[in-house]
Amino acid sequence: MARKRTYNRRNQPQNKILSVLILVAVIGFYLWQNNQASHSNQGATSTKPFSSAVAADNQALLNLKWDGTLDGDVVHINSDKATFTNVEMGETFPSQGSKLRPVDGLSLSPLDNLGRSQQGNFIASRSAMDKVTKRPDRIGYDVRPSGWFIDDRFDGTKWVGGYHNNPNVKLGNSKQALWNKSHIVGYQFFGMPTMVTENMTTGTRVENAYPGQLVAEDDIRNAIKKHPNIMIRGQVTPLYIGTERLPRGVHYMAKSIQDNGKILNLNYWIFNVQPGITIDYQTGKATIQKSAK
């Protein structure tokens, strides 16, 4: 019995120490997980998980109603403040020599399973823009975004079949083609690597040019022209409803990096619309009112 009591007395302190160490490890792991979660959500616009917050924000944009005017094509979101996280502002997108990562600073997304173009991310800079060559007069026939042809189909790689219908419509004092192959990331920032289907949507002339995406692109270009040493983080996201082929619009954000947005900070929702035109976003068909002819 004495030996038994002696054995227990010797191991009791060790058991207590072991229990304390286990407890400390568990608490430490718990605190580490919380810190990681907090860091990953830093800068997000919602207390929800990041994916849920993005989905909610996207749906809010899709719920916006166009006022039917030309100027109403661009809506200023979040007081024109981009909502990039710290992690997103630190991304650089080094080249991988591929179609989706062709040059430093440009990152395109693959087509989704319905053949629709997705988000483009980029870092605009003076050095990248200085390398851009003259733009071709036409975008290649094989660069074919969803909705560009009517009654076509996506074969898992590209769009095939169907027919293209692109009527001229009244815009200001002139007539212009209704549909444009609209760059997600503008040609002026990286040149020829942007001329791929993954970087195009079927956009109206208003959505693509003025007062559409060209407004945001000019804002970026002018900021870099005035401040050639800055770089600007950009993100352009086409948003679709259900299985529609044409995006209802694009969400365009940009923010100057070195000064955390003091020189440039923009957050635009740009409707894919055209005054006087009724668009079937599922098929790409357009009905032109008499005033627009």
Secondary structure in CASP SS format (residue, H / E / C, confidence):
PFRMAT SS
TARGET T0000
AUTHOR 0000-0000-0000
METHOD secondary structure of the structure
MODEL  1
M C 1.00
A H 1.00
R H 1.00
K H 1.00
R H 1.00
T H 1.00
Y H 1.00
N H 1.00
R H 1.00
R H 1.00
N H 1.00
Q H 1.00
P H 1.00
Q H 1.00
N H 1.00
K H 1.00
I H 1.00
L H 1.00
S H 1.00
V H 1.00
L H 1.00
I H 1.00
L H 1.00
V H 1.00
A H 1.00
V H 1.00
I H 1.00
G H 1.00
F H 1.00
Y H 1.00
L H 1.00
W H 1.00
Q H 1.00
N H 1.00
N H 1.00
Q H 1.00
A H 1.00
S H 1.00
H H 1.00
S H 1.00
N C 1.00
Q C 1.00
G C 1.00
A C 1.00
T C 1.00
S C 1.00
T C 1.00
K C 1.00
P C 1.00
F H 1.00
S H 1.00
S H 1.00
A H 1.00
V H 1.00
A H 1.00
A H 1.00
D H 1.00
N H 1.00
Q H 1.00
A H 1.00
L H 1.00
L H 1.00
N C 1.00
L C 1.00
K C 1.00
W C 1.00
D C 1.00
G C 1.00
T C 1.00
L C 1.00
D H 1.00
G H 1.00
D H 1.00
V E 1.00
V E 1.00
H E 1.00
I C 1.00
N H 1.00
S H 1.00
D H 1.00
K C 1.00
A C 1.00
T C 1.00
F C 1.00
T C 1.00
N H 1.00
V H 1.00
E H 1.00
M H 1.00
G C 1.00
E C 1.00
T C 1.00
F C 1.00
P C 1.00
S C 1.00
Q C 1.00
G C 1.00
S C 1.00
K C 1.00
L C 1.00
R C 1.00
P C 1.00
V C 1.00
D C 1.00
G C 1.00
L E 1.00
S E 1.00
L E 1.00
S C 1.00
P C 1.00
L C 1.00
D C 1.00
N C 1.00
L C 1.00
G C 1.00
R C 1.00
S C 1.00
Q C 1.00
Q C 1.00
G E 1.00
N E 1.00
F E 1.00
I E 1.00
A E 1.00
S E 1.00
R H 1.00
S H 1.00
A H 1.00
M H 1.00
D H 1.00
K C 1.00
V C 1.00
T C 1.00
K C 1.00
R C 1.00
P C 1.00
D C 1.00
R C 1.00
I C 1.00
G C 1.00
Y C 1.00
D C 1.00
V C 1.00
R C 1.00
P C 1.00
S C 1.00
G C 1.00
W C 1.00
F C 1.00
I E 1.00
D C 1.00
D C 1.00
R E 1.00
F E 1.00
D C 1.00
G C 1.00
T C 1.00
K C 1.00
W E 1.00
V E 1.00
G C 1.00
G C 1.00
Y E 1.00
H C 1.00
N C 1.00
N C 1.00
P C 1.00
N E 1.00
V E 1.00
K E 1.00
L E 1.00
G C 1.00
N C 1.00
S E 1.00
K E 1.00
Q E 1.00
A E 1.00
L C 1.00
W E 1.00
N E 1.00
K E 1.00
S E 1.00
H E 1.00
I C 1.00
V C 1.00
G C 1.00
Y H 1.00
Q H 1.00
F H 1.00
F H 1.00
G C 1.00
M H 1.00
P H 1.00
T H 1.00
M C 1.00
V C 1.00
T H 1.00
E H 1.00
N H 1.00
M E 1.00
T E 1.00
T E 1.00
G E 1.00
T E 1.00
R H 1.00
V H 1.00
E H 1.00
N H 1.00
A C 1.00
Y C 1.00
P C 1.00
G C 1.00
Q H 1.00
L H 1.00
V H 1.00
A H 1.00
E H 1.00
D H 1.00
D H 1.00
I H 1.00
R H 1.00
N H 1.00
A H 1.00
I H 1.00
K H 1.00
K H 1.00
H C 1.00
P C 1.00
N C 1.00
I C 1.00
M E 1.00
I E 1.00
R E 1.00
G E 1.00
Q E 1.00
V E 1.00
T E 1.00
P E 1.00
L E 1.00
Y C 1.00
I C 1.00
G C 1.00
T C 1.00
E C 1.00
R C 1.00
L C 1.00
P C 1.00
R C 1.00
G E 1.00
V E 1.00
H E 1.00
Y E 1.00
M E 1.00
A E 1.00
K E 1.00
S E 1.00
I C 1.00
Q C 1.00
D C 1.00
N C 1.00
G C 1.00
K C 1.00
I C 1.00
L C 1.00
N E 1.00
L E 1.00
N E 1.00
Y E 1.00
W E 1.00
I E 1.00
F E 1.00
N C 1.00
V C 1.00
Q C 1.00
P C 1.00
G C 1.00
I E 1.00
T E 1.00
I E 1.00
D C 1.00
Y C 1.00
Q C 1.00
T C 1.00
G C 1.00
K C 1.00
A E 1.00
T E 1.00
I E 1.00
Q C 1.00
K H 1.00
S H 1.00
A H 1.00
K C 1.00
END
